[in-house]
Amino acid sequence: MRPNTFDPLPLGSIRPSGWLRSQLQVQAAGLSGHLDEFWPDVAQSGWIGGDAEGWERGPYWLDGMVPLAFLLDDARLIAKVTHWIDFILEHQREDGWLGPSQDRQLTGNRQPAPGQSIYSHDRDAWPRFIVLKAMTQFHEATGDDRIIPAMMRFLRCLDAVLDGQPLRSWARYRWTDLVVSIFWLHERTGEDWLLHLAEKVRQQGFDWMFLFANYPFRWRTKAEERDLTTHVVNNAMGIKAAGVWFRQSEQDADRAAVFRMIGELDRYHGQVTGMFSGDEHLAGRNPSQGTELCAVVEYMFSLEVLIAALGDAELADRLERIAFNALPATISPDMWSHQYVQQVNQVICRIYQDRIYTSNGPDANIFGLEPHFGCCTANMHQGWPKLVSHLWMRTPDDGLVAISWAPCEVTTSLKGVEVRLEVETNYPFGGEVRIRMHCESPVVFPLKLRIPGWANGADIRVNDEVPVTGPAGDYLVLDREWQGGEVISLDFPVRVRAVQRDDQGTSLSVGALLLALPIREEWYQVRGGLPHADWEIYPRSVWSMALDVDVEDPNVPVNVDGKPLEFSPFANVSAPVSVVVPGAEVTGWGIVHNAAEPVPASPVSMDAQRQDVTLVPYGATNLRIAEFPLLAPDSDG
């Protein structure tokens, strides 16, 4: 098996600090840290002996809570996840199967028919894929010596089960998540039968590479096309399929297939957040369509896995785009409620029968405990913690590589020497990063620093040395003897960029942050009780604005609050970054099917008076416009 290009550090090697730690603390104080206390599908999950749902929801919650608990070193949360792991391990069946079900092993004098497995044919492997991911993280954080034997026993059992019951339904489309854990186990045991199992799983799984070689879904999904192939979360998980399999196949075609899949989804369903649309099913490029929260966190995980496997810096650019925009925008600032789907142009969130979605229900974009369907309630928790655990990775030559920039502390051993890095930054809310190096003794190792693709002219220096310019969209390598005490400074230029999407809309960005017009809002409690109630949100200010900017050179000043952010900036009413651009109200741009109409074609000619339009980070908004029409140069005002 081909080794990873970069190896993720064991869970706990990276600790969040600054605003990022605050973000995780808010998460722990919200739904994530309390869902198991009141939501039946987790509180009474069949996975811990209860009589509620025993399928994917408990495992989803656990997969996000394990990293959250250990990254915060939170004794309360660690006790919760330890209880789950203990129960699952203590109730592993004699044949190795994990978790609850009505499955049974054929016993007594009954013999299997020719070609039949000794196991019954109603075992659903899919939720076990999620449990294995949680178990690998728990092992990394604790060294629990029960994990690897339990995984081996389960996979031996599954190997036999698959001979009589090949992967089906969700498991068939999500096979890559299982292979990720199989590879993790192989790296620690060297057992070759695991690679044969991985090959069997790939052969039984859905062929994402073949689908995207001649991609058929080039429009908003039609009713007759809605199946597991067009399901948005399956696609978000499937993005990593070719890259994961490249490690075993070593075929360049598999590596190239990753970027083809991303490109095709961008071309036909892409959104300016870095996501693609999918209000249950793929829905085209209209910014008023929705994207499911499960797809957001799964796309992030797919990218984290792909960065480790392939190493391409452009994958990290996209990871940041999604993490710093799409993720916070679809969860309330206090993290006690979330949406099932978010919209790039989101002007109202209410329960309404006449809706734009491909197949979602009337409450899919309200903020609540369980809008539309409970999968996102269970699965949203992995987004922030897994980002933290993948901020830095190890290089093959025993060095470190920065994948994504955020405040954190990294502790590891390199060439037998303990090394600690303190990363001080407000990024993505500013362009300055300072890395303080601490070493037990002098040590030579390479430090690879990712320069974002948008950061043309980035300067990097060590202490008072002459700065060098880093290559945008690539890594700058500092290979030297580190004494300890060095300060590495990175300065990324902070300027406004414009992206023109099709002929309908234009979006502005500052660094990794997408900008949006925040709409003054009024929240109405419609269901449930505090703190996890369901809320509709209504607009109370004009949102139908066109901008007057030069797409080629916006030349707009950026207002940046340079003070250290010791709070969650996505919860701050006074955003730490803002941009003021001229614009004017567009008449006739309204709401249809409970969503903003498509963006009027640019340029638009308006007689309305010019006014200042203040844009803030997309992730700090609940109601917003992030794709705008442009004013015609000859517009009056």
Secondary structure as UniProt FT lines:
FT   STRAND          7..8
FT   TURN            11..12
FT   STRAND          14..16
FT   HELIX           18..29
FT   HELIX           31..38
FT   HELIX           40..43
FT   HELIX           46..48
FT   HELIX           57..72
FT   HELIX           75..90
FT   TURN            94..95
FT   TURN            108..109
FT   TURN            114..115
FT   HELIX           126..142
FT   TURN            145..146
FT   HELIX           147..164
FT   HELIX           169..173
FT   HELIX           175..189
FT   HELIX           193..204
FT   HELIX           208..213
FT   HELIX           223..225
FT   TURN            228..230
FT   HELIX           232..238
FT   TURN            239..240
FT   HELIX           241..249
FT   HELIX           252..269
FT   TURN            272..273
FT   TURN            287..288
FT   STRAND          291..292
FT   HELIX           293..310
FT   HELIX           313..321
FT   HELIX           322..326
FT   HELIX           327..329
FT   TURN            333..334
FT   STRAND          341..342
FT   TURN            362..365
FT   STRAND          367..368
FT   HELIX           375..379
FT   HELIX           380..382
FT   HELIX           383..389
FT   STRAND          392..394
FT   TURN            396..397
FT   STRAND          400..402
FT   STRAND          408..414
FT   TURN            415..416
FT   STRAND          417..425
FT   TURN            427..428
FT   STRAND          432..439
FT   STRAND          443..451
FT   TURN            453..454
FT   TURN            456..457
FT   STRAND          459..462
FT   TURN            463..464
FT   STRAND          468..469
FT   TURN            472..473
FT   STRAND          474..482
FT   STRAND          487..491
FT   STRAND          496..501
FT   TURN            502..504
FT   STRAND          505..510
FT   TURN            511..512
FT   STRAND          513..518
FT   STRAND          521..527
FT   TURN            530..531
FT   STRAND          534..539
FT   STRAND          545..547
FT   STRAND          558..560
FT   HELIX           569..571
FT   STRAND          577..585
FT   TURN            587..588
FT   STRAND          591..592
FT   TURN            593..594
FT   STRAND          595..596
FT   STRAND          611..617
FT   HELIX           618..620
FT   STRAND          624..625
FT   STRAND          630..631
FT   TURN            633..634
//
